[in-house]
Amino acid sequence: MYVIRRVYEVKPGTARRVATLVKQQGDAYSSAGQRSEVRVYFNGGTVPGDNNRVYMEWTDETIDSPYREGASAPEEAREFGAEIRESVVSQHIEFFEMMIPAKMQDE
């Protein structure tokens, strides 16, 4: 099982708007059966940490290419993506393997 997290660095003052759009985009993928339920969180500068960041994460059994056969972005998700782009300075994606009991090492 993996946690997949997309990180957006956004223009100042846009974190809440981008977080709203990212959540709607993630929900569109979830509704289409292409992603588990997404969790979105952000820092618009009101809490300690990196400012102007939006995070979207979800879990998946495998890490698959978004360009794999049979997978196409839902139209609604593409529309949200277009709106997001105007506020994004940069973005990247992170992959984490989840610790499950079967993977634990004996000491």
C-alpha positions in Angstrom: 0.0 0.0 0.0 1.3 3.4 -0.9 0.5 7.0 0.0 0.8 9.3 -2.9 1.0 13.0 -2.2 1.0 15.9 -4.7 2.5 19.1 -3.4 1.7 22.5 -5.0 3.6 25.7 -4.3 1.1 28.4 -5.0 1.1 32.2 -5.5 0.6 34.1 -2.2 -3.0 34.6 -1.3 -4.3 31.7 -3.4 -3.8 28.6 -1.1 -7.5 28.3 0.0 -8.8 28.7 -3.6 -6.3 26.2 -4.9 -7.1 23.8 -2.1 -10.8 24.0 -2.9 -10.1 23.3 -6.6 -7.6 20.5 -5.9 -10.2 18.9 -3.6 -12.8 19.1 -6.3 -10.4 17.7 -8.9 -9.4 14.8 -6.5 -13.1 14.0 -5.9 -13.7 13.9 -9.6 -11.0 11.2 -9.9 -12.4 9.3 -6.9 -15.9 9.4 -8.4 -14.5 8.0 -11.7 -13.0 5.1 -9.7 -9.4 6.1 -10.6 -8.3 7.2 -7.1 -9.2 6.5 -3.5 -10.7 9.2 -1.4 -8.4 12.2 -1.4 -7.4 14.4 1.6 -6.4 18.0 0.9 -4.7 20.3 3.3 -3.0 23.7 2.9 -1.0 26.5 4.6 -1.9 29.9 3.5 0.3 31.5 6.0 -1.8 31.3 9.1 0.0 28.4 10.8 3.7 27.6 11.2 5.4 25.7 8.4 5.9 26.3 4.7 3.6 29.0 3.4 1.6 28.9 0.2 1.5 25.1 0.0 -1.4 22.9 -0.9 -1.2 19.1 -0.5 -3.4 16.4 -1.9 -2.9 12.8 -0.8 -4.5 9.4 -1.4 -3.7 5.8 -1.0 -3.3 3.1 -3.6 -2.3 -0.6 -3.8 0.1 0.1 -6.7 1.9 3.0 -8.3 0.5 3.2 -11.8 1.2 5.6 -14.7 -1.6 8.1 -15.2 -1.1 7.3 -18.9 -1.8 3.6 -18.5 -4.2 2.0 -20.9 -7.8 2.6 -20.1 -7.2 5.6 -17.8 -8.3 9.0 -18.9 -8.8 12.0 -16.8 -12.4 12.8 -16.2 -13.5 16.0 -18.1 -14.4 17.6 -14.8 -11.0 16.9 -13.3 -9.3 18.5 -16.4 -11.4 21.6 -16.0 -10.4 22.0 -12.4 -6.7 21.4 -13.4 -6.9 24.3 -15.9 -8.1 26.6 -13.2 -5.4 25.5 -10.7 -2.6 26.0 -13.2 -2.9 29.8 -13.1 -2.1 29.9 -9.4 0.6 27.2 -9.2 4.3 28.2 -9.0 5.6 24.7 -9.0 4.4 21.2 -8.1 5.8 17.7 -7.5 4.6 14.3 -6.4 5.9 12.1 -3.6 5.4 8.4 -3.0 5.6 6.6 0.4 5.3 3.0 1.2 3.0 2.4 4.1 4.2 0.3 7.1 1.9 -2.6 7.5 2.4 -5.6 9.9 3.6 -7.9 7.1 6.5 -5.6 6.4 7.7 -5.1 9.9 11.1 -6.5 10.8 11.8 -8.5 13.9 14.3 -7.0 16.3 
